[in-house]
Amino acid sequence: MAGRSGTDAWVSTFRAVFHVREQRTAEGVPWQVFGKQFPALSLVFDLAGGLYLGFEKGGLVYFKDGEVRTSYTEKDGLGRGHVFDLYADRDGAVWAAAQGGLSRVSSGHIATLTSRNGLPCDTVLWMREDGTGAAWLYMPCGLVRIARSDLDAWVTDPNKVIHSIVFDASDGIRTMATSTSAAPNVTIANDGKLWFTTLDGVSVIDPRHLPYNKVPPPVHIEQVTADGKVYDAANGVRLPRLVRYVDIDYTALSLSVPEKVRFRVKLEGQDKDWRELVNVRHVEYTNLAPKHYRFLVKACNNSGVWNEEGAALDFVIPPAWYQTYWFFAACVAAFLALFWALYQYRLHQLAQQFNMRLEERVGERTRIARDLHDTLLQSFHGILLFLQSGIHLMPEHPAEGMKTLKKAAEQAERAIIEGREAVQGLRASTVERNDLALAIKTLGGELAAADSNSQRAEFNVQVEGIPRELHPILRDEVYRIAGEAMRNAFRHADAKQIEVEIRYDERQLRLRVRDDGKGIDPKLLSHDGREGHFGLRGMRERAKLIGGKLTVWSELDSGTEVELSIPASRAYTAPGDGQRSWLAEKFAKISQRDTERKS
């Protein structure tokens, strides 16, 4: 490998680089000076007198005044692999023909021309300029000519795609995959001809007398194949619905080297840009959306002359019923209708919940009014009668009047107790936590504290099973039934032991209130208690209201047992359970009836 500057010459061998001055060896520069262990494949001088060396294992070194000034590698943008040849153009730029493309080095900046920019392949064995400034590249795929205008455009914009003309075996050009070991492999004679070596000799080409085909090839679209069925290439062809594969065949009439014909295709409505194909006369599309398409194709001959008019084909893929606009509109309408229905349903739920709470409050107020009317007001009315009777008896019968007033005082004391019990019935804070056992235990403690008997009864609450969530209205009614039974036991039974048992069963909720007191007269049980008292009757009414069953067992001097059983489907809460609305409706009817009765 050799390079020449004036009368000096540089020769690359496997041992070193030798500098020859005036036909005698001046000195040898070892490879270690260049930072390389292998010989350079090519040498070239720039306009400033510096020496560029391209190496077999890749890389480029700039050597001047006895020292290495700059080194370039693939990381700097140099083409990868072997640097086969170097060439300094008239503008002072150095071109490196490498395994990975043609690199241009100018003022420390590197840009590499590859197949991405329009070259027929990547490997470049050498590059030279002819008298017109056009670049000639010797590549394994042929001898390539690039016009000066295209080369200048690429220098300005390294991302630009260039146009080139390829001369291959069909044109008499013999190519080889690698360069020979000796360089240079090409030279330009004084008459402008390019002489270059091949594997079996030397070839020559005259850039001034190149065969040039000026006739653009006519383009024709032959047929369309959709899912294996052939259709005529007539504008407006209607392909079947839900077609998966569309194959379009086209051709260009060029009798001069037809294998070099290149095509550009574009499917408007699918492709964003043109696609360039070499000697490929069909294109395939898959899973095209239903709509109108326009297929465009252009072609150029072996000399790079393009038929810019080309050919066009319009075709339509109709939509299936579920791909039509009216179907999408119907889906949107259905979605909006569903959204509106869900919105209305949610409003209905909120209104129902509001009405439920309102009904609960109305029912609670009605219950309070009923309790006050049945207990407290009647007691006050009795006290009033005793007071009036005592006042009338005092002037003439002071002893009887005093006795009557004492009865009024006793009646007032009972009224206070009844009032306290009514207030206890209003205290629903423990019940609101849905802990029925705690609520009953709290009530039992208050009743035991208010018990005036000398021997207070022992009170106990037992829970069997896993506690479950209860419907709020039903829970309150169970609490009030248990409270009424407990008040009767504390006030009237003279019991030593009072016990409440709550059992959460899979089939039912069961509550029992037992005492070991004096019992209840069977006649009173058959007539719902004493006349003027509504405790037993109220418990049965509440049990019936919540769909439960109340059983009262008692014998004289043997105690009393009150049992309430409610089916699990009505007692326990569950997602989507509709029993709450049934209870609310029942309470609304009872409340309305009680209101009408009071009025």
C-alpha positions as CSV (number, residue, x, y, z in Angstrom):
1,M,0.0,0.0,0.0
2,A,1.5,3.3,-1.0
3,G,0.9,7.0,-1.0
4,R,2.7,9.9,-2.7
5,S,3.3,13.5,-1.9
6,G,5.5,15.4,-4.4
7,T,8.7,13.5,-4.7
8,D,8.1,11.7,-1.4
9,A,6.4,8.3,-1.1
10,W,5.0,6.4,1.9
11,V,4.8,2.6,1.8
12,S,2.8,0.4,4.3
13,T,4.2,-3.1,5.0
14,F,3.5,-5.7,7.7
15,R,6.5,-4.3,9.8
16,A,6.1,-0.6,9.6
17,V,5.4,2.5,7.4
18,F,8.4,3.6,5.4
19,H,9.0,7.1,4.2
20,V,10.9,7.2,0.9
21,R,12.6,10.5,0.0
22,E,14.3,11.0,-3.4
23,Q,14.2,7.3,-4.2
24,R,15.9,6.2,-1.0
25,T,14.6,5.0,2.3
26,A,14.7,7.7,4.9
27,E,13.0,6.1,7.9
28,G,10.5,3.5,9.1
29,V,7.7,4.3,11.4
30,P,6.5,1.3,13.5
31,W,2.9,0.6,13.9
32,Q,3.0,1.3,17.7
33,V,3.4,5.0,16.8
34,F,-0.1,4.9,15.3
35,G,-1.5,2.9,18.1
36,K,-2.2,-0.1,15.8
37,Q,-0.7,-3.6,15.6
38,F,-1.8,-4.4,12.1
39,P,-0.8,-2.8,8.7
40,A,-2.8,-0.1,7.0
41,L,-4.7,-1.1,3.9
42,S,-4.7,2.4,2.4
43,L,-2.8,5.7,2.6
44,V,-3.7,9.2,1.3
45,F,-2.4,12.7,1.7
46,D,-4.7,15.7,2.3
47,L,-4.1,19.2,0.9
48,A,-2.3,20.2,4.1
49,G,0.4,17.5,3.6
50,G,-0.9,15.3,6.4
51,L,-1.2,11.5,6.0
52,Y,-4.4,9.5,6.5
53,L,-4.0,5.8,7.2
54,G,-6.9,3.3,7.0
55,F,-6.5,0.0,8.9
56,E,-7.5,-3.5,8.3
57,K,-9.2,-3.9,11.7
58,G,-11.0,-0.6,11.3
59,G,-10.2,2.9,12.3
60,L,-8.6,5.9,10.7
61,V,-5.5,7.9,11.8
62,Y,-4.3,11.3,10.8
63,F,-0.4,11.6,10.9
64,K,1.5,14.8,10.4
65,D,4.9,16.2,11.4
66,G,6.0,12.9,13.0
67,E,3.0,12.5,15.3
68,V,-0.6,11.3,15.3
69,R,-2.9,14.2,15.4
70,T,-6.4,12.6,15.3
71,S,-7.8,9.1,15.4
72,Y,-11.3,8.1,14.2
73,T,-13.3,5.0,15.0
74,E,-16.8,3.6,14.5
75,K,-17.9,5.5,17.6
76,D,-17.0,8.8,15.9
77,G,-19.3,7.9,12.9
78,L,-16.7,6.1,10.7
79,G,-18.0,3.2,8.7
80,R,-17.5,-0.1,10.5
81,G,-15.0,-2.8,9.6
82,H,-12.1,-2.8,7.2
83,V,-11.1,0.5,5.6
84,F,-10.3,-0.7,2.1
85,D,-9.4,2.6,0.4
86,L,-8.9,6.4,1.0
87,Y,-9.5,9.2,-1.4
88,A,-9.0,13.0,-1.1
89,D,-11.3,15.0,-3.2
90,R,-10.8,18.5,-4.8
91,D,-12.5,20.2,-1.8
92,G,-10.0,18.7,0.7
93,A,-12.4,16.1,2.2
94,V,-11.2,12.6,2.7
95,W,-13.4,9.6,1.7
96,A,-13.0,6.3,3.5
97,A,-14.3,3.3,1.7
98,A,-15.1,0.8,4.4
99,Q,-17.0,-2.4,5.1
100,G,-19.8,-0.5,6.7
101,G,-20.3,2.3,4.1
102,L,-18.6,5.3,2.6
103,S,-17.4,7.9,5.2
104,R,-16.6,11.5,4.5
105,V,-14.1,13.2,6.8
106,S,-13.9,17.0,6.7
107,S,-12.7,19.4,9.4
108,G,-13.0,16.7,12.0
109,H,-16.7,15.9,11.1
110,I,-17.7,12.5,9.8
111,A,-20.8,11.4,7.9
112,T,-21.3,7.9,6.5
113,L,-23.3,7.0,3.4
114,T,-24.9,3.5,3.6
115,S,-27.8,1.5,2.1
116,R,-30.1,3.6,4.3
117,N,-29.3,6.5,2.1
118,G,-29.9,4.7,-1.1
119,L,-26.8,2.7,-1.8
120,P,-27.5,-0.8,-3.3
121,C,-25.4,-2.4,-0.5
122,D,-23.1,-1.3,2.4
123,T,-19.6,-2.4,1.6
124,V,-17.5,0.0,-0.5
125,L,-14.2,-1.1,-1.9
126,W,-13.1,2.2,-3.3
127,M,-14.4,5.6,-4.4
128,R,-13.2,8.1,-7.1
129,E,-14.5,11.2,-8.9
130,D,-14.5,11.5,-12.7
131,G,-14.1,14.7,-14.7
132,T,-17.7,15.8,-14.2
133,G,-17.5,15.5,-10.4
134,A,-19.7,12.4,-10.3
135,A,-18.6,9.8,-7.7
136,W,-17.9,6.2,-8.7
137,L,-18.1,3.5,-6.0
138,Y,-16.9,-0.1,-6.5
139,M,-19.0,-2.4,-4.4
140,P,-19.7,-6.2,-4.3
141,C,-23.1,-5.4,-5.9
142,G,-21.7,-3.5,-8.8
143,L,-20.1,-0.3,-10.0
144,V,-22.2,2.6,-8.7
145,R,-22.4,6.1,-10.1
146,I,-23.7,9.0,-8.0
147,A,-24.3,12.4,-9.7
148,R,-22.5,15.4,-8.2
149,S,-25.8,17.1,-7.4
150,D,-27.0,14.1,-5.4
151,L,-23.7,13.8,-3.6
152,D,-23.7,17.5,-2.7
153,A,-27.3,17.2,-1.5
154,W,-26.3,14.4,0.8
155,V,-23.3,16.3,2.2
156,T,-25.7,19.1,3.1
157,D,-28.2,16.7,4.6
158,P,-26.7,13.3,5.7
159,N,-30.2,11.8,6.2
160,K,-31.1,12.4,2.6
161,V,-31.8,9.4,0.3
162,I,-29.7,9.6,-3.0
163,H,-30.3,8.3,-6.4
164,S,-27.6,6.1,-8.0
165,I,-27.0,4.1,-11.2
166,V,-25.7,0.5,-10.8
167,F,-23.6,-1.2,-13.4
168,D,-23.4,-4.9,-12.7
169,A,-22.7,-8.2,-14.6
170,S,-25.5,-7.4,-17.1
171,D,-23.4,-4.4,-18.1
172,G,-20.1,-6.3,-18.3
173,I,-18.9,-5.2,-14.8
174,R,-17.1,-7.9,-12.9
175,T,-17.3,-7.5,-9.1
176,M,-15.6,-9.0,-6.1
177,A,-16.5,-9.2,-2.4
178,T,-13.2,-7.8,-1.0
179,S,-10.4,-5.6,-2.1
180,T,-7.0,-6.9,-3.2
181,S,-4.1,-6.7,-0.7
182,A,-2.3,-4.1,-2.8
183,A,-3.6,-0.6,-3.1
184,P,-4.6,1.6,-4.9
185,N,-6.9,-0.6,-7.0
186,V,-8.2,2.1,-9.3
187,T,-6.7,5.0,-11.3
188,I,-8.1,7.7,-13.7
189,A,-6.2,8.0,-16.9
190,N,-5.5,11.3,-18.6
191,D,-8.4,10.7,-21.0
192,G,-10.8,10.4,-18.1
193,K,-11.3,6.6,-18.2
194,L,-11.4,4.6,-15.0
195,W,-9.1,1.7,-14.8
196,F,-9.6,-0.8,-11.9
197,T,-8.6,-4.3,-11.0
198,T,-10.8,-7.3,-10.7
199,L,-10.2,-10.9,-9.6
200,D,-9.2,-12.0,-13.1
201,G,-7.8,-8.8,-14.7
202,V,-8.3,-5.2,-15.2
203,S,-11.5,-3.4,-16.3
204,V,-12.0,0.0,-17.8
205,I,-15.0,2.3,-18.2
206,D,-15.4,5.6,-19.9
207,P,-17.6,8.0,-17.9
208,R,-18.0,10.2,-20.9
209,H,-19.6,7.6,-23.1
210,L,-22.1,5.7,-20.9
211,P,-25.2,4.0,-22.4
212,Y,-28.1,6.0,-21.3
213,N,-31.8,5.0,-21.6
214,K,-33.9,8.2,-21.8
215,V,-37.3,6.4,-22.3
216,P,-39.3,6.2,-19.0
217,P,-41.0,2.8,-18.7
218,P,-44.8,2.7,-19.0
219,V,-46.5,1.3,-15.9
220,H,-49.5,-1.0,-15.8
221,I,-51.5,-2.5,-12.9
222,E,-52.5,-6.0,-14.0
223,Q,-54.8,-7.5,-11.3
224,V,-55.9,-7.5,-7.7
225,T,-56.1,-10.7,-5.7
226,A,-58.2,-10.7,-2.5
227,D,-58.1,-13.8,-0.3
228,G,-57.2,-15.9,-3.3
229,K,-59.9,-14.5,-5.6
230,V,-58.7,-12.6,-8.7
231,Y,-60.4,-9.3,-9.7
232,D,-59.8,-7.1,-12.7
233,A,-57.7,-4.0,-12.1
234,A,-60.5,-1.6,-12.9
235,N,-61.1,1.6,-11.0
236,G,-63.9,1.3,-8.5
237,V,-63.4,-2.4,-8.0
238,R,-65.4,-3.5,-4.9
239,L,-63.6,-6.1,-2.8
240,P,-65.5,-8.4,-0.4
241,R,-66.1,-7.5,3.2
242,L,-63.7,-8.6,5.9
243,V,-60.9,-9.3,3.4
244,R,-57.6,-10.3,5.0
245,Y,-55.1,-10.4,2.2
246,V,-54.9,-8.1,-0.8
247,D,-52.2,-8.7,-3.4
248,I,-51.7,-6.1,-6.2
249,D,-49.7,-7.1,-9.3
250,Y,-48.2,-4.5,-11.5
251,T,-45.4,-4.2,-14.1
252,A,-43.3,-1.8,-16.2
253,L,-42.4,-2.3,-19.8
254,S,-38.6,-1.9,-20.2
255,L,-36.8,-4.0,-22.8
256,S,-33.4,-2.7,-21.8
257,V,-32.2,-4.6,-18.7
258,P,-35.7,-5.2,-17.2
259,E,-34.2,-6.7,-14.0
260,K,-33.0,-3.2,-13.0
261,V,-36.4,-1.6,-13.1
262,R,-37.3,0.0,-9.8
263,F,-40.7,0.7,-8.5
264,R,-42.3,3.1,-6.0
265,V,-45.6,2.1,-4.5
266,K,-48.0,3.9,-2.1
267,L,-51.5,2.9,-0.9
268,E,-53.3,6.1,0.0
269,G,-55.2,5.6,3.2
270,Q,-52.7,3.0,4.5
271,D,-49.1,4.0,3.6
272,K,-47.7,7.3,5.0
273,D,-44.9,7.5,2.4
274,W,-43.6,5.8,-0.8
275,R,-42.0,2.5,-0.7
276,E,-39.2,1.7,-3.2
277,L,-38.8,-1.8,-4.6
278,V,-36.2,-3.2,-7.0
279,N,-37.6,-5.7,-9.6
280,V,-40.5,-6.6,-7.4
281,R,-43.8,-6.6,-9.3
282,H,-46.4,-7.2,-6.6
283,V,-47.2,-5.8,-3.2
284,E,-49.3,-7.4,-0.4
285,Y,-51.5,-5.8,2.3
286,T,-53.1,-7.5,5.2
287,N,-56.1,-6.7,7.3
288,L,-57.1,-3.5,5.6
289,A,-59.8,-1.4,7.3
290,P,-63.0,-0.9,5.4
291,K,-62.9,2.3,3.3
292,H,-61.9,3.7,0.0
293,Y,-58.2,3.2,-1.2
294,R,-56.1,4.5,-4.0
295,F,-53.0,2.5,-5.1
296,L,-50.2,4.4,-6.8
297,V,-47.2,2.9,-8.6
298,K,-44.2,4.6,-10.4
299,A,-41.2,3.0,-12.2
300,C,-37.8,3.9,-13.5
301,N,-35.6,2.3,-16.1
302,N,-32.0,1.0,-15.8
303,S,-30.7,4.6,-16.2
304,G,-32.7,6.0,-13.4
305,V,-35.3,7.8,-15.5
306,W,-38.6,7.7,-13.6
307,N,-42.1,7.6,-15.0
308,E,-43.6,10.2,-12.6
309,E,-47.1,9.8,-13.9
310,G,-47.2,6.1,-13.2
311,A,-50.5,4.2,-12.7
312,A,-53.3,4.4,-10.2
313,L,-56.1,2.0,-9.0
314,D,-59.1,2.9,-6.9
315,F,-60.8,0.1,-4.9
316,V,-63.2,-0.1,-2.0
317,I,-63.5,-2.5,0.9
318,P,-67.1,-2.2,2.2
319,P,-67.7,-2.5,6.0
320,A,-69.4,-5.4,7.7
321,W,-72.6,-4.6,9.5
322,Y,-70.7,-4.1,12.8
323,Q,-68.2,-1.8,11.1
324,T,-70.7,0.7,9.8
325,Y,-71.2,4.2,11.1
326,W,-74.8,3.5,12.1
327,F,-73.6,0.5,14.2
328,F,-71.1,2.7,15.9
329,A,-73.8,5.4,16.4
330,A,-76.1,2.7,17.8
331,C,-73.4,1.6,20.2
332,V,-72.8,5.1,21.3
333,A,-76.5,5.7,21.8
334,A,-76.8,2.4,23.7
335,F,-73.9,3.4,25.9
336,L,-75.4,6.8,26.6
337,A,-78.8,5.1,27.3
338,L,-77.1,2.7,29.6
339,F,-75.2,5.5,31.3
340,W,-78.5,7.4,31.7
341,A,-80.3,4.3,33.0
342,L,-77.5,3.7,35.6
343,Y,-77.6,7.4,36.5
344,Q,-81.4,7.2,37.0
345,Y,-81.0,4.0,38.9
346,R,-78.5,5.6,41.2
347,L,-80.8,8.5,41.8
348,H,-83.6,6.0,42.5
349,Q,-81.3,4.3,45.0
350,L,-80.4,7.6,46.7
351,A,-84.0,8.6,46.8
352,Q,-85.0,5.2,48.2
353,Q,-82.3,5.4,50.9
354,F,-83.5,8.9,51.8
355,N,-87.1,7.7,51.9
356,M,-86.0,4.7,54.0
357,R,-84.3,6.9,56.6
358,L,-87.3,9.3,56.5
359,E,-89.6,6.3,57.1
360,E,-87.4,5.1,59.9
361,R,-87.6,8.5,61.6
362,V,-91.3,8.7,61.1
363,G,-91.7,5.2,62.4
364,E,-89.5,6.0,65.4
365,R,-91.5,9.1,66.2
366,T,-94.8,7.2,65.8
367,R,-93.4,4.6,68.2
368,I,-92.4,7.3,70.7
369,A,-95.8,8.8,70.5
370,R,-97.4,5.4,71.0
371,D,-95.2,4.6,74.0
372,L,-95.9,8.0,75.6
373,H,-99.6,7.7,74.9
374,D,-99.9,4.1,76.2
375,T,-97.8,4.6,79.4
376,L,-96.8,8.1,80.5
377,L,-99.9,10.0,79.5
378,Q,-102.2,7.4,81.0
379,S,-100.2,7.5,84.2
380,F,-100.5,11.2,84.4
381,H,-104.2,11.0,83.8
382,G,-104.5,8.5,86.7
383,I,-102.5,10.8,88.9
384,L,-104.8,13.7,88.0
385,L,-107.8,11.6,89.0
386,F,-106.3,10.7,92.4
387,L,-105.4,14.4,93.0
388,Q,-108.9,15.6,92.2
389,S,-110.5,12.9,94.4
390,G,-108.1,13.7,97.3
391,I,-108.8,17.4,97.0
392,H,-112.6,16.7,97.2
393,L,-112.2,14.4,100.2
394,M,-109.9,16.6,102.3
395,P,-112.5,19.0,103.7
396,E,-114.9,16.4,105.0
397,H,-112.9,13.2,105.2
398,P,-109.3,14.2,105.7
399,A,-108.1,10.7,106.5
400,E,-109.5,9.3,103.2
401,G,-108.2,12.3,101.3
402,M,-104.8,11.8,102.7
403,K,-104.9,8.2,101.7
404,T,-105.9,9.2,98.2
405,L,-103.1,11.7,98.0
406,K,-100.6,9.0,99.0
407,K,-101.9,6.8,96.2
408,A,-101.4,9.8,93.9
409,A,-97.8,10.1,95.1
410,E,-97.3,6.4,94.5
411,Q,-98.8,6.7,91.1
412,A,-96.5,9.7,90.4
413,E,-93.5,7.6,91.4
414,R,-94.6,4.8,89.0
415,A,-95.0,7.5,86.3
416,I,-91.4,8.6,86.8
417,I,-90.2,5.0,86.5
418,E,-92.2,4.6,83.3
419,G,-90.8,7.9,82.0
420,R,-87.3,6.7,82.7
421,E,-88.0,3.4,80.9
422,A,-89.4,5.4,78.0
423,V,-86.2,7.4,77.9
424,Q,-84.2,4.2,78.0
425,G,-86.2,3.0,75.0
426,L,-85.1,6.1,73.1
427,R,-81.4,5.5,73.8
428,A,-80.4,3.8,70.5
429,S,-76.7,4.7,70.5
430,T,-75.7,1.2,71.5
431,V,-78.0,-0.3,69.0
432,E,-76.8,1.9,66.2
433,R,-73.4,0.1,66.4
434,N,-75.3,-3.1,65.4
435,D,-74.1,-4.8,68.6
436,L,-77.4,-6.2,69.9
437,A,-75.8,-8.1,72.8
438,L,-74.0,-4.9,74.0
439,A,-77.2,-2.9,73.7
440,I,-79.2,-5.5,75.7
441,K,-76.4,-5.8,78.3
442,T,-76.4,-2.0,78.8
443,L,-80.2,-1.9,79.2
444,G,-80.1,-4.8,81.7
445,G,-77.5,-2.9,83.8
446,E,-79.7,0.2,83.8
447,L,-82.8,-1.8,84.8
448,A,-80.9,-3.6,87.5
449,A,-79.7,-0.3,88.9
450,A,-83.2,1.1,89.0
451,D,-84.6,-2.1,90.7
452,S,-86.1,-1.2,94.1
453,N,-86.3,-4.8,95.4
454,S,-84.1,-5.6,98.4
455,Q,-82.6,-8.6,96.5
456,R,-81.5,-7.6,93.1
457,A,-81.7,-10.3,90.3
458,E,-78.6,-11.6,88.7
459,F,-78.5,-10.6,85.0
460,N,-76.6,-12.5,82.2
461,V,-76.4,-12.3,78.4
462,Q,-75.2,-15.2,76.3
463,V,-74.4,-15.2,72.6
464,E,-74.2,-18.3,70.4
465,G,-73.0,-18.5,66.9
466,I,-71.1,-15.8,64.9
467,P,-72.8,-12.3,65.2
468,R,-74.3,-11.1,62.0
469,E,-75.3,-7.7,60.6
470,L,-79.0,-7.1,61.1
471,H,-81.4,-4.8,59.3
472,P,-81.5,-1.5,61.2
473,I,-85.3,-1.4,61.6
474,L,-85.5,-5.1,62.5
475,R,-82.6,-4.7,64.9
476,D,-84.4,-1.9,66.8
477,E,-87.6,-3.9,67.0
478,V,-85.8,-6.9,68.4
479,Y,-84.1,-4.6,70.9
480,R,-87.5,-3.2,72.0
481,I,-89.1,-6.6,72.3
482,A,-86.2,-7.8,74.5
483,G,-86.4,-4.6,76.5
484,E,-90.1,-5.0,77.2
485,A,-89.6,-8.6,78.3
486,M,-86.6,-7.6,80.5
487,R,-88.6,-4.7,82.1
488,N,-91.4,-7.1,83.0
489,A,-89.0,-9.5,84.5
490,F,-87.2,-6.9,86.6
491,R,-90.4,-5.1,87.7
492,H,-93.0,-7.9,88.2
493,A,-91.3,-11.3,88.3
494,D,-89.4,-11.0,91.7
495,A,-86.8,-13.2,90.0
496,K,-83.4,-14.1,91.3
497,Q,-81.9,-14.7,87.9
498,I,-82.7,-13.2,84.5
499,E,-81.0,-14.5,81.4
500,V,-81.0,-13.4,77.8
501,E,-79.8,-15.8,75.1
502,I,-79.1,-14.6,71.5
503,R,-78.4,-17.3,68.9
504,Y,-77.2,-16.4,65.3
505,D,-78.2,-19.5,63.3
506,E,-77.9,-20.1,59.6
507,R,-81.7,-20.5,59.3
508,Q,-83.0,-18.0,61.9
509,L,-82.2,-15.5,64.5
510,R,-83.5,-16.5,68.0
511,L,-83.7,-14.5,71.1
512,R,-84.8,-15.8,74.5
513,V,-85.5,-13.9,77.8
514,R,-85.8,-16.2,80.8
515,D,-86.4,-15.6,84.5
516,D,-87.0,-17.8,87.6
517,G,-89.7,-15.5,89.0
518,K,-93.3,-16.0,90.0
519,G,-94.6,-16.5,86.5
520,I,-97.6,-15.1,84.7
521,D,-101.2,-16.2,85.1
522,P,-102.3,-18.3,82.1
523,K,-105.5,-16.2,81.8
524,L,-103.4,-13.1,81.3
525,L,-101.3,-14.8,78.6
526,S,-104.5,-15.7,76.7
527,H,-105.8,-12.1,76.9
528,D,-102.5,-10.4,76.0
529,G,-101.8,-9.2,79.5
530,R,-103.7,-7.2,82.0
531,E,-106.4,-4.8,80.9
532,G,-105.0,-1.3,80.3
533,H,-101.4,-2.7,79.8
534,F,-100.0,-3.1,76.4
535,G,-96.6,-4.7,77.0
536,L,-97.3,-8.2,75.9
537,R,-99.6,-7.1,73.1
538,G,-97.0,-4.6,71.9
539,M,-94.3,-7.4,71.8
540,R,-96.5,-9.5,69.6
541,E,-97.4,-6.7,67.3
542,R,-93.7,-5.9,66.8
543,A,-92.9,-9.5,66.2
544,K,-95.6,-9.8,63.6
545,L,-94.4,-6.5,62.0
546,I,-90.9,-7.8,61.4
547,G,-92.1,-11.2,60.2
548,G,-91.0,-13.1,63.3
549,K,-92.7,-15.5,65.7
550,L,-93.1,-14.7,69.5
551,T,-93.7,-17.5,72.0
552,V,-94.4,-16.9,75.7
553,W,-94.2,-19.8,78.2
554,S,-94.9,-19.3,81.8
555,E,-96.3,-21.1,84.9
556,L,-97.0,-19.8,88.3
557,D,-93.9,-19.9,90.6
558,S,-91.9,-21.5,87.7
559,G,-90.6,-18.5,85.8
560,T,-91.3,-17.1,82.4
561,E,-89.6,-17.6,79.0
562,V,-90.1,-15.3,76.0
563,E,-88.8,-16.6,72.7
564,L,-88.5,-14.6,69.4
565,S,-87.5,-16.3,66.2
566,I,-87.0,-14.6,62.9
567,P,-86.0,-16.3,59.5
568,A,-82.5,-15.6,58.4
569,S,-83.6,-14.2,55.1
570,R,-85.4,-11.3,56.9
571,A,-83.1,-10.9,59.8
572,Y,-79.6,-10.7,58.3
573,T,-78.4,-8.2,55.8
574,A,-76.9,-9.4,52.4
575,P,-75.9,-7.6,49.2
576,G,-78.9,-7.0,47.0
577,D,-81.3,-8.0,49.7
578,G,-84.7,-6.5,49.2
579,Q,-86.2,-7.2,52.6
580,R,-85.3,-3.7,53.8
581,S,-87.8,-2.2,51.4
582,W,-90.4,-4.7,52.6
583,L,-89.8,-3.6,56.2
584,A,-89.9,0.0,55.3
585,E,-93.2,-0.5,53.6
586,K,-94.6,-2.3,56.6
587,F,-93.5,0.4,59.0
588,A,-94.9,3.1,56.8
589,K,-98.3,1.4,56.8
590,I,-98.2,0.9,60.6
591,S,-97.2,4.5,61.1
592,Q,-100.0,5.8,58.9
593,R,-102.5,3.6,60.8
594,D,-101.3,4.8,64.2
595,T,-101.4,8.4,63.0
596,E,-105.0,8.0,61.8
597,R,-105.9,6.3,65.1
598,K,-104.5,9.1,67.2
599,S,-106.2,11.8,65.1
